[in-house]
Amino acid sequence: MANKSGKAYALTTLCPINDGRVVNDKGIECESYDKAVRRLLQDIPLNEDSFFARVDNTYFARLFILNDVFFQQGNDFQQDHLKSKYLCFNSNFHGELEPYLTQMWNDCEAEVRNVWQYCVGFNRVNTALEFITYIKACQLKTTLFFNGSNDESLTKQLKALYVKQMFSEFVLTQQGKSASETKTNFKYFLQRVQLNNLESPSWKPAQSELTP
Amino acid sequence: MSKQLDLYDIQGNICKGYGRYGYPKARYCFLRFDDPKQGRLFLLDLIKDITTAEAWEAKEDSPNKPPCTTNIGFTYSGLEALAIPQRSLKGFPVDFTAGMKARSHILGDTGCNSPENWDEIWHGGRVHAWLSIYARDSNMLESRFDAFLEQLATFAGVELLSGHRGPNGTTLNYQDASAVYDNGMPTGKEHFGFTDGISNPFFEGNGHKISRLAGRGKLMRDGSWQPLATGEFILGHVDEAREYPLAPEPKMLSRNGTFMVYRKLHENVDTFARYIDNLAKDFDGSKDLLMAKMSGRWPDNGAPLTLAATDEEKAELDSRIADLKYRSLEGDECAAAQLEQLYIKWVDFSFDGDKNGSKCPIGAHIRRTNTRGSLEHEKGAFDRPGALVDRRRLMRRGLPYGGIDEATADSAEQGIIFMCVGSSIERQFEFVQQQWVNYSNDFKLGNDKDPLIGNHDGKLTDKHLIQAPEKKLFEAAKAPFFCTELPRFVETRGGDYFFIPSLTALRMIAEEMIDPS
């Protein structure tokens, strides 16, 4: 199975969480590591405030915990269980894996260390290169692509979405106007949206509402 | 053998829309049971007055037809207050248990629709019971209500709740509803001016004539119609998934009962009239056509756009009707039969010949709330063209209210008491409200909402798209028309979910004879 589709990359990783408990400042075991990780995930800000918004070209990213697999009821009573609890990290992005992870480490090292701190062996990760090696070791080969984007760069896709929104609104304001008036207004519209300027004006990464 | 239902065990409002059976006046009362025993005694006394679904004709002289109707339903809190066993209570579905207020995020009851803006009766604790009276005229309504008050007075601990907004700033202990009258005669209109309530589902065993089936049942692959499964509307019977709907134990508590949504929908008539007047200036067609393109039916007589999609076609239709009516009155039986056949098309139609919405816009009100076969985008994708809608049909039971204020402003007390019955509030009413009224993914219209009842806020993108008419030979293609900045025409003013028990179950509740073990 391919992790790549055109210029889009689908990353799926299962990072085992340490078996054991967090020890509090009084030296007492207080909660299992997977619970502590769950709490850390719940505290990650969403949308524009998420650290993934700072990692260029992220189409879609998700972190969740896989505790075990569930037994399918039926006549077959053989039950399978996972060997560990896992922190699952999925990301769909534009480009190659190594530069993506390098930027993720360089720009969001504190957040990455925080989220992965209870995963098996992560205490030995101290550089971008080691982060790449670690993620690759946990990677599954999948074709789980986010069905909501093409494989263009995020900047290009955000600009396209921005233009689509602005053009829809432009059309709604032109109803009943003469052809010449619409033509003039369209000229202003093109000046305003600056089709060839991908950076601005545009949607921001992880923007969760339409541009006002 | 076709299914036989015990119509004498089913409450009458489930099978009949009383407004269309010669009862244009209604009063809805809401009760609280402060003492379970007194509550049960009251119910025991009330059973004799409950109108059942027994078949009688709509015409005045039908011998079995009562002068007034009486029906009752309970909220989950009401059943708790009547001390129904816990095990039975826990068997009710979550939607009913939670009630309408708790489901406001699903229903789009936000902003001015949100519960804090509802009538006072819906603030605080939940009401316990809904009791409806329908009458042939106002005098009969008042005398039935007086009799009910007398009856109620003998049961301490059963309280009639107040807090309904009434006309001219009053607060009442009942909610009145009435057909809109024209020249002293009740009509099928609501206050925006649309003809409403034309097509309701037909299910197996409902006691209606089979001649009413076409357009109301489920559409089969060969174009014929079959009755919908009874279990779509009545508990204890098999539904369209060939399953029994989720219902509490014991079976006799739920069988022949159903759930009902009660919803007071205020209509901002002034805003609506001004919006239409203003938009009609830019629209290529009459004001009536513009209204029809929003609802899917012509406002004056309710003819669907699939039958007449332009002003010219409507004029032709009107003249055909006038001609057939005239000839019928002259005794021409052939013309009378043709007229009857024509009126069947008010209900018996599909959107097959109108896939692109050039006749009836894809986002029009009737195309959202009863999609017929239009969601089968590829022919043969489902077992039946309407497989997706057959489980989401709404049996509407409502009447307009108000319209007697002196003021004509939006604040004037008027709207629709929307009620609908079905065996799953979540699957039927809530789904339609959330996915088809306030969202458009299934119609490929993005975030657009129902132009009439969607919870719009007047933003530029709060819009309804009127697809362009079919391009005619040698004519230039026309542009689609956008209705933009749609304001909120309809506001929720309160409501809740009710269980409408069978007569058997009502007696079981009243006699404390429920044993779910």
Interface residues (C-beta under 8 A of the other chain):
Chain A: S168 E169 V171 L172 T173 Q175 G176 L210
Chain B: D282 L460 T461 K463 F481 F482 T484
